Amino acid sequence: MKRRLLLAAAPAFAAGCAAPVPADYASERPELDLARYFDGAVRAHGLFADRSGRVVRRFVVAMDCRWNGPDGVLDERFTYSDGHTERRVWRLRQEGGGRYTGTADDVVGRAEGQVAGNAFQWQYTLKLPVDGRVVEVRFDDWMYLIDDRTMLNKARMSKFGVHLGDVTLAFTKG
């Protein structure tokens, strides 16, 4: 009897463990329009926590964002708590159907993303300088629009499928 109950419950348990997909948020509001949100000045405050949850880096990002039709540029200027600065310029393209692609100088290949409802999932491989060398790290990056001015972002970093840590950001528009 217990075995039958476990077998019957297995699909429900497996579904509960499945990773979220953008379509899970399709009915959530306010609806995220990346070109509208990332237009003009946007500021973000963030941190990186290692896999144990210890915060190892804090930063502020000043962004200048602009769009020309389906093409967008997000010019990000990072200032870290240790005084280090960094710049990343994303070149985005709306592909239709809520899909986006993007490139940046430190991104390997193309980033690909999907927006649905208030959420945007963005996946890419980033070249990160670590101890004098460059390491390629995979990002599974989620953004959630809270209101017209606020968006929260959580990105999971991994290498060879091993969780390295998480980046958390709070964006403020205007």
C-alpha positions as CSV (number, residue, x, y, z in Angstrom):
1,M,0.0,0.0,0.0
2,K,2.8,2.4,0.9
3,R,4.6,1.6,-2.3
4,R,1.5,2.4,-4.4
5,L,1.0,5.7,-2.5
6,L,4.6,6.7,-3.2
7,L,4.4,5.8,-6.9
8,A,1.2,7.7,-7.2
9,A,2.7,10.8,-5.5
10,A,6.0,10.7,-7.5
11,P,4.7,12.7,-10.5
12,A,3.2,15.4,-8.3
13,F,6.4,15.6,-6.3
14,A,8.5,15.7,-9.5
15,A,6.3,18.5,-10.9
16,G,6.7,20.4,-7.7
17,C,10.5,20.2,-8.1
18,A,10.4,21.4,-11.7
19,A,12.2,24.7,-12.4
20,P,10.0,27.7,-13.1
21,V,9.5,28.8,-16.7
22,P,8.4,32.3,-17.9
23,A,5.0,31.0,-18.9
24,D,4.3,30.4,-15.1
25,Y,4.1,34.2,-14.7
26,A,2.0,35.0,-17.8
27,S,-1.0,36.2,-15.8
28,E,1.1,38.3,-13.4
29,R,0.8,42.1,-13.5
30,P,2.0,44.7,-14.1
31,E,3.1,43.4,-17.4
32,L,6.8,43.8,-18.1
33,D,7.7,45.7,-21.3
34,L,11.6,45.6,-21.4
35,A,11.8,48.4,-23.9
36,R,9.6,50.7,-21.8
37,Y,11.2,49.8,-18.4
38,F,14.8,50.0,-19.7
39,D,14.4,53.4,-21.4
40,G,16.4,56.3,-19.9
41,A,18.1,56.3,-16.6
42,V,17.9,53.2,-14.4
43,R,19.8,52.6,-11.1
44,A,20.4,49.3,-9.4
45,H,21.7,48.2,-6.0
46,G,23.0,44.7,-5.7
47,L,25.1,42.0,-4.1
48,F,26.8,38.7,-4.8
49,A,26.4,35.9,-2.2
50,D,28.5,32.8,-2.5
51,R,26.9,29.3,-2.4
52,S,26.9,29.4,1.4
53,G,24.8,32.6,1.4
54,R,27.7,34.8,2.6
55,V,27.6,38.3,0.9
56,V,31.1,38.7,-0.7
57,R,30.5,41.8,-2.9
58,R,28.1,44.7,-3.0
59,F,27.7,47.2,-5.9
60,V,25.7,50.0,-7.5
61,V,24.9,50.1,-11.2
62,A,24.1,53.3,-13.1
63,M,22.4,52.5,-16.4
64,D,21.7,54.5,-19.5
65,C,19.2,52.7,-21.6
66,R,17.8,53.5,-25.1
67,W,15.9,51.8,-27.8
68,N,15.6,52.2,-31.6
69,G,12.7,50.1,-32.7
70,P,13.5,46.4,-31.7
71,D,17.1,47.2,-30.8
72,G,18.1,48.3,-27.4
73,V,21.4,49.4,-25.7
74,L,21.8,49.0,-21.9
75,D,25.0,50.8,-20.9
76,E,25.8,49.6,-17.3
77,R,28.4,51.2,-15.1
78,F,29.2,49.2,-11.9
79,T,30.8,50.6,-8.8
80,Y,31.7,48.0,-6.2
81,S,32.0,48.5,-2.5
82,D,35.8,48.1,-2.7
83,G,36.0,51.0,-5.2
84,H,36.5,48.8,-8.3
85,T,34.5,49.9,-11.4
86,E,33.4,48.0,-14.4
87,R,31.3,48.6,-17.6
88,R,29.1,46.3,-19.6
89,V,27.2,47.4,-22.7
90,W,24.3,45.1,-23.6
91,R,23.0,45.2,-27.1
92,L,19.5,43.7,-27.1
93,R,17.1,42.7,-29.8
94,Q,13.3,42.0,-29.6
95,E,12.8,38.8,-31.6
96,G,9.0,38.7,-31.3
97,G,6.7,36.6,-29.2
98,G,8.3,37.9,-26.0
99,R,11.7,36.6,-27.0
100,Y,14.9,38.6,-26.7
101,T,18.5,38.1,-27.6
102,G,21.5,40.0,-26.4
103,T,25.3,40.4,-26.7
104,A,28.0,42.1,-24.7
105,D,31.8,42.1,-24.9
106,D,32.1,39.7,-21.9
107,V,29.2,37.4,-22.9
108,V,30.1,34.2,-24.7
109,G,27.9,33.9,-27.8
110,R,24.3,35.2,-27.4
111,A,22.1,35.6,-24.3
112,E,18.6,34.4,-24.8
113,G,15.5,35.4,-22.9
114,Q,11.7,35.3,-22.7
115,V,9.3,37.7,-21.1
116,A,5.8,36.6,-19.8
117,G,3.6,38.7,-17.6
118,N,5.8,40.5,-15.1
119,A,8.8,38.2,-15.4
120,F,11.8,37.9,-17.7
121,Q,14.2,34.9,-17.7
122,W,17.5,35.5,-19.3
123,Q,20.3,32.9,-19.7
124,Y,23.9,33.5,-20.8
125,T,27.5,32.7,-20.2
126,L,29.7,35.5,-18.8
127,K,33.5,35.8,-18.8
128,L,34.4,36.8,-15.3
129,P,37.9,37.8,-14.1
130,V,38.8,35.7,-11.0
131,D,42.3,35.8,-9.4
132,G,44.1,37.0,-12.6
133,R,42.3,34.7,-15.0
134,V,39.0,34.6,-16.9
135,V,36.4,32.0,-15.9
136,E,33.2,31.3,-17.9
137,V,30.2,31.2,-15.6
138,R,26.6,30.4,-16.6
139,F,23.8,32.7,-15.4
140,D,20.1,31.9,-15.1
141,D,18.8,35.4,-14.6
142,W,15.2,36.3,-13.5
143,M,13.7,39.8,-13.4
144,Y,10.3,40.6,-11.8
145,L,8.5,43.9,-12.4
146,I,7.0,45.0,-9.1
147,D,5.6,48.4,-10.2
148,D,6.3,51.1,-12.8
149,R,9.6,52.1,-11.1
150,T,10.8,48.9,-9.3
151,M,12.1,45.6,-10.6
152,L,13.8,42.8,-8.6
153,N,16.4,40.5,-10.1
154,K,17.9,37.2,-8.9
155,A,20.5,35.4,-10.9
156,R,21.9,32.0,-10.2
157,M,25.6,31.5,-11.2
158,S,27.0,28.0,-12.0
159,K,29.9,26.3,-13.6
160,F,29.6,22.8,-15.0
161,G,26.2,22.6,-13.3
162,V,27.6,23.4,-9.8
163,H,26.0,26.3,-8.0
164,L,28.6,29.0,-7.3
165,G,26.3,31.7,-5.8
166,D,23.6,34.3,-6.5
167,V,23.4,37.9,-7.6
168,T,20.5,39.9,-6.3
169,L,19.6,43.4,-7.6
170,A,16.9,46.0,-7.0
171,F,16.3,48.3,-10.1
172,T,14.8,51.7,-9.7
173,K,13.7,53.6,-12.8
174,G,14.0,57.4,-13.0
